[in-house]
Amino acid sequence: MKVVELRNLYRKNPELHYRKEFTGSAVLESVNSSRIEKPVEIVYELKATGGADIHVKLLEDINYPLLPILKSIKSLIQRMDKKGQLP
């Protein structure tokens, strides 16, 4: 299973300028090419030393190991941030 895209990313308005919170949905594609969409919450927090901490929470269960999916979503968020595609 792989992460195809993140849809409907909506940025919450936190009071902290170094922390971005998002809600949206992750589009996942299984080995047999069927796609499912699951709601996610993402927290993107800039560290004082540089870099960022990314926390991802899937709001619904999936029938697949969770860690590879979370790792894929985190790397997608990093790529989107480098390209300036985060809301």
Secondary structure, 3 states (H helix, E strand, C coil): CEEEEEEEEEECCCCCCCEEEEEEEEEEECCCCCEEEEEEEEEEEECCCCCEEEEEEECCCCCCCHHHHHHHHHHHHHHHHHCCCCC
